[in-house]
Amino acid sequence: MPDPGFLGRFLAAQLTQERVRLWRTIFFVILAVLALLNLVVANHHPHFGVDAYPFFWPLFGLVVGLALIFAVKKIIQPLIKRSEDHYGDL
């Protein structure tokens, strides 16, 4: 097996239960800080009226992302799914 290198060893060391919980907490804290910065920092002028409300763009991104996941799971996946023995015995 090839040497995983520095990044591989670092990521393997992070897979303990305590480390996963720590990284998850760090991620959510950063996400909360960015969401609160969205209230303070006005980076554009509203174009559509509804985008003037706080948290519009984060919520819009969440809804569109979930809609894409639903579309791929329910519409696209059945179209491209193959049986287990599609490629024969290898």
Backbone bond lengths (Angstrom), bond angles and torsions (degrees), N, CA, C in turn:
res aa  C-N    CA-C-N  psi(-1)  N-CA   C-N-CA  omega(-1)  CA-C   N-CA-C  phi
1 M - - - 1.450 - - 1.526 108.20 -
2 P 1.339 117.43 133.59 1.456 119.30 -178.43 1.520 111.95 -69.63
3 D 1.318 115.52 157.04 1.447 121.61 178.32 1.532 108.84 -66.76
4 P 1.346 117.97 126.93 1.464 119.71 -176.78 1.522 113.53 -71.47
5 G 1.317 117.38 -12.70 1.459 119.48 -179.87 1.519 111.78 80.55
6 F 1.312 114.28 -179.71 1.463 119.98 -176.20 1.524 112.29 -62.25
7 L 1.332 117.26 -47.58 1.460 120.37 -176.74 1.532 111.02 -64.07
8 G 1.328 117.42 -41.02 1.459 120.63 178.76 1.516 112.20 -63.37
9 R 1.341 116.69 -42.72 1.464 119.62 178.06 1.526 110.85 -66.38
10 F 1.347 117.10 -39.05 1.460 120.75 179.27 1.525 110.58 -63.18
11 L 1.341 117.21 -46.65 1.461 120.37 -178.72 1.524 111.77 -67.23
12 A 1.329 117.61 -36.46 1.468 120.32 177.74 1.524 110.63 -65.06
13 A 1.334 117.14 -34.50 1.462 120.54 179.34 1.522 111.67 -71.76
14 Q 1.315 118.28 -20.03 1.459 121.76 -177.44 1.523 112.88 -85.93
15 L 1.316 118.76 -1.36 1.461 121.54 -174.13 1.521 114.58 -87.63
16 T 1.315 118.11 21.01 1.454 119.36 172.89 1.525 108.68 -84.46
17 Q 1.308 116.78 159.77 1.466 121.35 -176.35 1.525 111.29 -61.05
18 E 1.332 117.16 -41.27 1.460 120.16 -178.70 1.526 111.05 -67.93
19 R 1.330 116.82 -40.05 1.465 120.58 -179.81 1.523 111.23 -67.45
20 V 1.327 117.07 -39.64 1.457 120.02 178.72 1.519 109.72 -62.93
21 R 1.320 116.84 -42.84 1.464 121.09 178.12 1.525 110.81 -63.68
22 L 1.331 118.16 -39.55 1.461 122.27 178.05 1.525 111.14 -64.48
23 W 1.341 117.98 -47.06 1.460 121.18 179.90 1.520 111.41 -64.73
24 R 1.334 117.48 -36.93 1.461 120.92 177.73 1.534 110.34 -64.77
25 T 1.333 116.66 -42.34 1.461 120.89 178.12 1.523 110.68 -63.42
26 I 1.334 116.96 -44.42 1.463 120.93 178.15 1.521 110.35 -60.00
27 F 1.321 117.31 -43.62 1.455 121.50 179.83 1.521 111.32 -60.61
28 F 1.334 118.16 -46.59 1.458 121.08 -178.39 1.522 112.15 -69.94
29 V 1.321 118.36 -32.27 1.470 120.52 175.91 1.527 109.89 -65.83
30 I 1.330 116.87 -45.17 1.465 120.29 177.74 1.522 110.06 -61.91
31 L 1.321 117.39 -41.89 1.462 121.29 178.50 1.522 111.29 -62.37
32 A 1.324 118.22 -41.60 1.466 121.77 178.65 1.524 111.03 -66.31
33 V 1.336 117.35 -40.23 1.462 120.42 178.36 1.527 110.12 -63.49
34 L 1.323 117.23 -43.18 1.463 119.67 178.45 1.522 111.79 -64.75
35 A 1.320 117.53 -37.46 1.463 120.14 178.12 1.523 110.79 -66.64
36 L 1.331 117.60 -38.76 1.468 120.33 177.69 1.518 111.46 -69.86
37 L 1.326 117.54 -34.17 1.459 120.46 175.42 1.526 110.93 -63.90
38 N 1.315 117.18 -27.23 1.454 120.93 177.48 1.529 111.25 -63.48
39 L 1.326 117.71 -27.28 1.462 121.13 176.80 1.525 111.86 -74.83
40 V 1.325 116.96 -34.54 1.456 122.09 -172.38 1.524 111.89 -88.75
41 V 1.316 116.80 -44.24 1.460 121.63 -174.26 1.523 109.02 -90.15
42 A 1.317 116.15 118.17 1.462 121.15 175.70 1.522 106.87 -99.87
43 N 1.317 117.32 107.42 1.455 119.88 -172.58 1.531 113.93 -101.38
44 H 1.308 119.04 -4.45 1.454 120.10 179.57 1.524 110.08 -158.14
45 H 1.294 115.35 165.68 1.452 121.14 174.52 1.522 107.85 -93.70
46 P 1.325 117.58 138.28 1.467 119.44 -178.57 1.527 112.13 -63.28
47 H 1.319 115.40 139.88 1.458 121.61 -178.99 1.525 112.42 -107.85
48 F 1.331 117.06 -28.76 1.461 120.88 -172.69 1.516 113.58 -112.46
49 G 1.308 118.35 -3.31 1.460 121.55 -177.83 1.509 112.43 92.59
50 V 1.333 117.51 -54.48 1.465 119.76 -178.73 1.518 111.98 -74.78
51 D 1.332 118.08 -21.18 1.459 119.17 -179.76 1.528 112.30 -78.63
52 A 1.335 117.60 5.61 1.458 121.10 174.04 1.529 111.51 -82.65
53 Y 1.336 117.33 -18.25 1.466 120.55 -179.16 1.520 110.57 -73.47
54 P 1.354 116.17 144.60 1.466 118.65 176.80 1.531 110.62 -62.91
55 F 1.299 115.89 145.92 1.469 124.91 178.14 1.520 113.14 66.23
56 F 1.341 118.70 14.04 1.465 119.10 178.83 1.520 111.04 -63.27
57 W 1.335 117.64 -50.78 1.467 119.50 -174.90 1.525 112.80 -68.39
58 P 1.347 120.15 -39.63 1.474 117.62 174.39 1.530 112.51 -62.59
59 L 1.325 117.45 -40.46 1.466 119.78 178.75 1.526 111.50 -68.83
60 F 1.328 116.00 -37.75 1.457 120.28 176.70 1.536 110.20 -61.69
61 G 1.322 116.46 -44.20 1.464 120.54 177.94 1.515 112.19 -62.55
62 L 1.332 116.89 -40.25 1.464 120.61 178.60 1.522 111.08 -64.48
63 V 1.324 117.28 -46.10 1.464 120.94 -178.55 1.525 110.80 -64.75
64 V 1.327 117.02 -44.57 1.469 119.82 -179.91 1.529 110.53 -66.61
65 G 1.327 117.58 -39.38 1.464 120.26 177.15 1.518 112.23 -61.98
66 L 1.325 116.74 -44.26 1.470 120.02 177.80 1.520 111.37 -65.56
67 A 1.340 117.14 -36.67 1.466 120.07 177.64 1.530 110.69 -65.38
68 L 1.325 117.15 -38.89 1.463 119.84 177.28 1.527 111.59 -65.09
69 I 1.323 116.69 -41.32 1.464 120.02 177.74 1.525 109.89 -61.53
70 F 1.334 117.12 -45.16 1.464 121.31 179.07 1.530 110.48 -61.48
71 A 1.333 117.46 -43.55 1.463 120.93 -178.97 1.518 111.35 -63.48
72 V 1.313 116.86 -42.55 1.460 119.49 179.96 1.524 110.40 -66.79
73 K 1.314 117.05 -42.47 1.465 120.50 -176.81 1.524 112.26 -69.15
74 K 1.311 117.81 -42.71 1.464 120.63 -172.61 1.525 114.04 -95.00
75 I 1.337 117.96 -25.85 1.464 119.89 -174.72 1.520 112.12 -109.99
76 I 1.316 116.89 -51.29 1.462 120.72 -174.18 1.531 111.97 -76.57
77 Q 1.335 117.43 -44.24 1.465 119.66 -176.26 1.529 113.34 -57.58
78 P 1.333 120.16 -44.67 1.469 118.37 178.24 1.531 113.41 -62.62
79 L 1.323 117.38 -26.60 1.461 119.99 179.65 1.528 112.95 -74.59
80 I 1.329 117.40 -31.54 1.470 119.75 -175.63 1.524 112.97 -107.38
81 K 1.322 117.95 -1.06 1.462 121.62 -178.56 1.524 110.57 -68.80
82 R 1.309 116.26 139.67 1.462 122.56 177.68 1.531 109.33 -122.41
83 S 1.306 115.99 158.95 1.461 119.52 177.74 1.532 109.51 -71.99
84 E 1.332 115.77 164.22 1.448 119.76 -177.32 1.520 112.94 -62.22
85 D 1.318 117.95 -34.17 1.468 120.93 -177.70 1.522 111.85 -100.68
86 H 1.315 117.60 28.66 1.470 122.10 -178.23 1.525 111.79 -60.12
87 Y 1.329 116.68 -40.71 1.460 120.41 -178.39 1.516 112.54 -93.08
88 G 1.308 118.42 5.80 1.449 122.32 177.91 1.518 111.03 78.74
89 D 1.310 116.55 -173.17 1.456 121.67 179.00 1.520 109.32 -81.68
90 L 1.307 115.59 126.39 1.468 119.94 179.02 1.498 110.15 -103.81
